[in-house]
Structures are given as C-alpha cells and as structure tokens.
C-alpha cells in the first residue's frame, strides 16, 4: 500500500509534538506504515509525506525536471522502487494435455 500526500503537519519528524503530528503518527502506526520522504521544504518543514507497507528499497530524490512549476512549500520528488527478481511470484504452469497418461498409469501400478 502507498499513501502520498500533503499532510500539512509541519511538526511531523521534529522534536516538537502537536495534535496534527500525533494524528499522523497514530495513522502510521495503525496501518503499520513507514514514512519514506526526508526532503524538507523552503521553511525546513516536512509537509509532503510518503507512506508504504512494502519492504522494498526506495530511492527518493528532488526532481530536477518537474512536470509542473514547483512551489517552495512542496518540492517535486522523483520516487523509484527497487524490485528484485527473487521477489516475483513463480509462474510455474502444468500442461496436462502433454502428459503421458499410459506411462503414468504403469508407473503408479508398479509402485509398492
């Protein structure tokens, strides 16, 4: 699961705590999310949060060529997820039409 957004909780990820940041932390813990973004805005605040339940490696950088004009409160980000081949589901399929049923029957009948 991914949750992206402007949570407008300027004290999130700071040493201070307020009602908004407490609510965001409760949301995060309640859904077992981890927060990925560490880029602050022009005021040194982290408003745009990126949460996920996935354990993949992510790279987040400031986008050097955003699609729309960037504003100082919300830096444009580029996010990439690194998926390893071992994480893919095994797509093993059986083709029963090609089975040698006669040989299979013989093998089973000869088994003790």
Secondary structure as UniProt FT lines:
FT   STRAND          2..6
FT   TURN            10..13
FT   HELIX           19..30
FT   TURN            31..32
FT   STRAND          34..35
FT   TURN            42..43
FT   STRAND          48..52
FT   STRAND          57..62
FT   TURN            72..73
FT   STRAND          77..82
FT   HELIX           85..87
FT   HELIX           96..98
FT   HELIX           101..109
//
